[in-house]
Amino acid sequence: AVPKGTFQNYAATFATFTKSRDGLIQYFETTTDDLKNHTLQHPIFGTIDARQFLLSIAAHGKRHTLQIE
């Protein structure tokens, strides 16, 4: 991956990440969508449902946080 220069500084990067994360958390906590019956092909995990996909997003962010720390 090559950085695209989308963010000019840490504050802009963090604000965008936080807004995206908060939106996903709100969706996950309030959705009435049937997440277990919506599937997709993940490049590593194969066929997963939408709930698993949302959880993988959280794990991905956690992994990067630990790398930064």
Distance bins in CASP14 RR format, pairs under 12 A and 6 or more apart:
PFRMAT RR
TARGET T0000
AUTHOR 0000-0000-0000
RMODE 2
METHOD distances of the structure
MODEL  1
3 13 0 0 0 0 0 1 0 0 0 0 0
5 12 0 0 0 0 0 1 0 0 0 0 0
5 13 0 0 0 0 1 0 0 0 0 0 0
6 12 0 0 0 0 1 0 0 0 0 0 0
6 13 0 0 0 0 1 0 0 0 0 0 0
6 16 0 0 0 0 1 0 0 0 0 0 0
6 17 0 0 0 0 0 1 0 0 0 0 0
7 13 1 0 1 0 0 0 0 0 0 0 0
7 14 0 0 0 0 1 0 0 0 0 0 0
7 15 0 0 0 0 1 0 0 0 0 0 0
7 16 1 0 0 1 0 0 0 0 0 0 0
7 17 0 0 0 0 1 0 0 0 0 0 0
8 15 0 0 0 0 0 1 0 0 0 0 0
8 16 0 0 0 0 0 1 0 0 0 0 0
9 15 0 0 0 0 1 0 0 0 0 0 0
9 16 0 0 0 0 0 1 0 0 0 0 0
10 16 0 0 0 0 0 1 0 0 0 0 0
10 17 0 0 0 0 0 1 0 0 0 0 0
10 18 0 0 0 0 0 1 0 0 0 0 0
10 68 0 0 0 0 0 1 0 0 0 0 0
11 17 0 0 0 0 0 1 0 0 0 0 0
11 18 0 0 0 0 0 1 0 0 0 0 0
12 18 0 0 0 0 0 1 0 0 0 0 0
12 19 0 0 0 0 0 1 0 0 0 0 0
13 19 0 0 0 0 0 1 0 0 0 0 0
13 20 0 0 0 0 0 1 0 0 0 0 0
13 64 0 0 0 0 0 1 0 0 0 0 0
13 68 0 0 0 0 0 1 0 0 0 0 0
14 20 0 0 0 0 0 1 0 0 0 0 0
14 21 0 0 0 0 0 1 0 0 0 0 0
14 65 0 0 0 0 0 1 0 0 0 0 0
14 68 0 0 0 0 0 1 0 0 0 0 0
15 21 0 0 0 0 0 1 0 0 0 0 0
15 22 0 0 0 0 0 1 0 0 0 0 0
16 22 0 0 0 0 0 1 0 0 0 0 0
16 23 0 0 0 0 0 1 0 0 0 0 0
17 23 0 0 0 0 0 1 0 0 0 0 0
17 24 0 0 0 0 0 1 0 0 0 0 0
17 57 0 0 0 0 0 1 0 0 0 0 0
17 60 0 0 0 0 0 1 0 0 0 0 0
17 61 0 0 0 0 1 0 0 0 0 0 0
17 64 0 0 0 0 1 0 0 0 0 0 0
17 65 0 0 0 0 1 0 0 0 0 0 0
17 68 0 0 0 0 0 1 0 0 0 0 0
18 24 0 0 0 0 0 1 0 0 0 0 0
18 25 0 0 0 0 0 1 0 0 0 0 0
18 61 0 0 0 0 0 1 0 0 0 0 0
19 25 0 0 0 0 0 1 0 0 0 0 0
19 26 0 0 0 0 0 1 0 0 0 0 0
20 26 0 0 0 0 0 1 0 0 0 0 0
20 27 0 0 0 0 0 1 0 0 0 0 0
20 57 0 0 0 0 1 0 0 0 0 0 0
20 58 0 0 0 0 0 1 0 0 0 0 0
20 60 0 0 0 0 0 1 0 0 0 0 0
20 61 0 0 0 0 0 1 0 0 0 0 0
21 27 0 0 0 0 0 1 0 0 0 0 0
21 28 0 0 0 0 0 1 0 0 0 0 0
21 54 0 0 0 0 0 1 0 0 0 0 0
21 57 0 0 0 0 1 0 0 0 0 0 0
21 58 0 0 0 0 1 0 0 0 0 0 0
21 60 0 0 0 0 0 1 0 0 0 0 0
21 61 0 0 0 0 1 0 0 0 0 0 0
21 62 0 0 0 0 0 1 0 0 0 0 0
21 64 0 0 0 0 0 1 0 0 0 0 0
21 65 0 0 0 0 0 1 0 0 0 0 0
22 28 0 0 0 0 0 1 0 0 0 0 0
22 29 0 0 0 0 0 1 0 0 0 0 0
23 29 0 0 0 0 1 0 0 0 0 0 0
23 30 0 0 0 0 1 0 0 0 0 0 0
23 31 0 0 0 0 0 1 0 0 0 0 0
23 54 0 0 0 0 0 1 0 0 0 0 0
23 57 0 0 0 0 0 1 0 0 0 0 0
24 30 0 0 0 0 0 1 0 0 0 0 0
24 31 0 0 0 0 0 1 0 0 0 0 0
24 50 0 0 0 0 0 1 0 0 0 0 0
24 53 0 0 0 0 0 1 0 0 0 0 0
24 54 1 0 0 1 0 0 0 0 0 0 0
24 55 0 0 0 0 0 1 0 0 0 0 0
24 56 0 0 0 0 0 1 0 0 0 0 0
24 57 1 0 0 1 0 0 0 0 0 0 0
24 58 1 0 0 1 0 0 0 0 0 0 0
24 60 0 0 0 0 0 1 0 0 0 0 0
24 61 0 0 0 0 0 1 0 0 0 0 0
25 31 0 0 0 0 0 1 0 0 0 0 0
25 54 0 0 0 0 1 0 0 0 0 0 0
25 55 0 0 0 0 0 1 0 0 0 0 0
25 57 0 0 0 0 0 1 0 0 0 0 0
25 58 0 0 0 0 1 0 0 0 0 0 0
26 54 0 0 0 0 0 1 0 0 0 0 0
27 33 0 0 0 0 1 0 0 0 0 0 0
27 35 0 0 0 0 1 0 0 0 0 0 0
27 50 0 0 0 0 0 1 0 0 0 0 0
27 51 0 0 0 0 0 1 0 0 0 0 0
27 53 0 0 0 0 0 1 0 0 0 0 0
27 54 1 0 0 1 0 0 0 0 0 0 0
27 57 0 0 0 0 0 1 0 0 0 0 0
28 35 0 0 0 0 1 0 0 0 0 0 0
28 50 0 0 0 0 1 0 0 0 0 0 0
28 51 0 0 0 0 1 0 0 0 0 0 0
28 52 0 0 0 0 0 1 0 0 0 0 0
28 53 0 0 0 0 0 1 0 0 0 0 0
28 54 1 0 1 0 0 0 0 0 0 0 0
28 55 0 0 0 0 1 0 0 0 0 0 0
28 57 0 0 0 0 1 0 0 0 0 0 0
28 58 0 0 0 0 1 0 0 0 0 0 0
29 54 0 0 0 0 0 1 0 0 0 0 0
31 38 0 0 0 0 0 1 0 0 0 0 0
31 50 0 0 0 0 1 0 0 0 0 0 0
31 51 0 0 0 0 1 0 0 0 0 0 0
31 54 0 0 0 0 1 0 0 0 0 0 0
33 49 0 0 0 0 0 1 0 0 0 0 0
33 50 1 0 0 1 0 0 0 0 0 0 0
33 51 0 0 0 0 1 0 0 0 0 0 0
33 54 0 0 0 0 0 1 0 0 0 0 0
34 49 0 0 0 0 1 0 0 0 0 0 0
34 50 0 0 0 0 1 0 0 0 0 0 0
34 51 0 0 0 0 1 0 0 0 0 0 0
35 48 0 0 0 0 0 1 0 0 0 0 0
35 49 1 0 0 1 0 0 0 0 0 0 0
35 50 1 0 1 0 0 0 0 0 0 0 0
35 51 1 0 1 0 0 0 0 0 0 0 0
35 52 0 0 0 0 1 0 0 0 0 0 0
35 53 0 0 0 0 1 0 0 0 0 0 0
35 54 1 0 0 1 0 0 0 0 0 0 0
35 55 0 0 0 0 0 1 0 0 0 0 0
36 48 0 0 0 0 0 1 0 0 0 0 0
36 49 1 0 1 0 0 0 0 0 0 0 0
36 50 1 0 0 1 0 0 0 0 0 0 0
36 51 1 0 1 0 0 0 0 0 0 0 0
36 52 0 0 0 0 1 0 0 0 0 0 0
36 53 0 0 0 0 0 1 0 0 0 0 0
36 54 0 0 0 0 0 1 0 0 0 0 0
37 49 1 0 0 1 0 0 0 0 0 0 0
37 50 0 0 0 0 1 0 0 0 0 0 0
37 51 0 0 0 0 1 0 0 0 0 0 0
38 47 0 0 0 0 0 1 0 0 0 0 0
38 48 0 0 0 0 1 0 0 0 0 0 0
38 49 1 0 0 1 0 0 0 0 0 0 0
38 50 1 0 1 0 0 0 0 0 0 0 0
38 51 0 0 0 0 1 0 0 0 0 0 0
38 52 0 0 0 0 0 1 0 0 0 0 0
38 53 0 0 0 0 1 0 0 0 0 0 0
38 54 0 0 0 0 0 1 0 0 0 0 0
39 45 0 0 0 0 0 1 0 0 0 0 0
39 46 0 0 0 0 1 0 0 0 0 0 0
39 47 1 0 1 0 0 0 0 0 0 0 0
39 48 1 0 0 1 0 0 0 0 0 0 0
39 49 1 0 1 0 0 0 0 0 0 0 0
39 50 1 0 0 1 0 0 0 0 0 0 0
39 51 0 0 0 0 0 1 0 0 0 0 0
39 52 0 0 0 0 1 0 0 0 0 0 0
39 53 0 0 0 0 1 0 0 0 0 0 0
40 46 0 0 0 0 1 0 0 0 0 0 0
40 47 1 0 0 1 0 0 0 0 0 0 0
40 48 1 0 0 1 0 0 0 0 0 0 0
40 49 0 0 0 0 1 0 0 0 0 0 0
40 50 1 0 0 1 0 0 0 0 0 0 0
40 51 0 0 0 0 0 1 0 0 0 0 0
40 52 0 0 0 0 1 0 0 0 0 0 0
40 53 1 0 0 1 0 0 0 0 0 0 0
40 54 0 0 0 0 0 1 0 0 0 0 0
40 56 0 0 0 0 0 1 0 0 0 0 0
41 47 1 0 0 1 0 0 0 0 0 0 0
41 48 0 0 0 0 1 0 0 0 0 0 0
41 49 0 0 0 0 0 1 0 0 0 0 0
41 53 0 0 0 0 0 1 0 0 0 0 0
42 48 1 0 1 0 0 0 0 0 0 0 0
42 49 0 0 0 0 0 1 0 0 0 0 0
42 50 0 0 0 0 0 1 0 0 0 0 0
42 52 0 0 0 0 1 0 0 0 0 0 0
42 53 1 0 0 1 0 0 0 0 0 0 0
42 54 0 0 0 0 0 1 0 0 0 0 0
42 55 0 0 0 0 0 1 0 0 0 0 0
42 56 1 0 0 1 0 0 0 0 0 0 0
42 57 0 0 0 0 0 1 0 0 0 0 0
42 60 0 0 0 0 0 1 0 0 0 0 0
43 53 0 0 0 0 0 1 0 0 0 0 0
43 56 0 0 0 0 0 1 0 0 0 0 0
44 52 0 0 0 0 0 1 0 0 0 0 0
44 53 0 0 0 0 0 1 0 0 0 0 0
44 56 0 0 0 0 1 0 0 0 0 0 0
44 59 0 0 0 0 0 1 0 0 0 0 0
44 60 0 0 0 0 0 1 0 0 0 0 0
45 52 1 0 0 1 0 0 0 0 0 0 0
45 53 0 0 0 0 1 0 0 0 0 0 0
45 55 0 0 0 0 0 1 0 0 0 0 0
45 56 1 0 0 1 0 0 0 0 0 0 0
45 59 0 0 0 0 0 1 0 0 0 0 0
45 60 0 0 0 0 0 1 0 0 0 0 0
46 52 0 0 0 0 1 0 0 0 0 0 0
46 53 0 0 0 0 0 1 0 0 0 0 0
46 56 0 0 0 0 0 1 0 0 0 0 0
47 53 0 0 0 0 0 1 0 0 0 0 0
48 54 0 0 0 0 1 0 0 0 0 0 0
48 55 0 0 0 0 1 0 0 0 0 0 0
48 56 1 0 0 1 0 0 0 0 0 0 0
48 57 0 0 0 0 0 1 0 0 0 0 0
49 55 0 0 0 0 1 0 0 0 0 0 0
49 56 0 0 0 0 0 1 0 0 0 0 0
50 56 0 0 0 0 0 1 0 0 0 0 0
50 57 0 0 0 0 0 1 0 0 0 0 0
51 57 0 0 0 0 0 1 0 0 0 0 0
51 58 0 0 0 0 0 1 0 0 0 0 0
52 58 0 0 0 0 0 1 0 0 0 0 0
52 59 0 0 0 0 0 1 0 0 0 0 0
53 59 0 0 0 0 0 1 0 0 0 0 0
53 60 0 0 0 0 0 1 0 0 0 0 0
54 60 0 0 0 0 0 1 0 0 0 0 0
55 61 0 0 0 0 0 1 0 0 0 0 0
55 62 0 0 0 0 0 1 0 0 0 0 0
56 62 0 0 0 0 0 1 0 0 0 0 0
56 63 0 0 0 0 0 1 0 0 0 0 0
57 63 0 0 0 0 0 1 0 0 0 0 0
57 64 0 0 0 0 0 1 0 0 0 0 0
58 64 0 0 0 0 0 1 0 0 0 0 0
58 65 0 0 0 0 0 1 0 0 0 0 0
59 65 0 0 0 0 0 1 0 0 0 0 0
59 66 0 0 0 0 0 1 0 0 0 0 0
60 66 0 0 0 0 0 1 0 0 0 0 0
60 67 0 0 0 0 0 1 0 0 0 0 0
61 67 0 0 0 0 1 0 0 0 0 0 0
61 68 0 0 0 0 1 0 0 0 0 0 0
61 69 0 0 0 0 0 1 0 0 0 0 0
62 68 0 0 0 0 0 1 0 0 0 0 0
62 69 0 0 0 0 0 1 0 0 0 0 0
63 69 0 0 0 0 0 1 0 0 0 0 0
END
